[in-house]
């Protein structure tokens, strides 16, 4: 079975890692160069995984070219924690393709979607 492992380039890996951990993700691994801090992290949500890499640009653009779509059994228990911590883009009770979704921006402006079958 093939899976997609996405990555996000972020300005502060440690801050971003902690943000996702507070949302309920698990950290599966990190890497740090001596004297440089974290330069990689692998996060997991019930088998859906993605990586964090450092953004080496001088300025973070407001439009992001990466995002995440994470399929889960239910989004009902995720709605309140996400509302309390993130900017909600939309909560869609039923899409044209049969999914219930919550779409939000993380602390760096990346779009993250949790979706489940209706």
Protein Blocks (a to p, Z undefined) as FASTA:
>chain_A
ZZdddddddfblklmmmmmmmnopacfbdcddehkapabdcddeehiacdddddfbfbdc
fbdcbdcddddfbfklmmmmmmmmpccfbdcfbdfkopacdddddfkopacdddddZZ
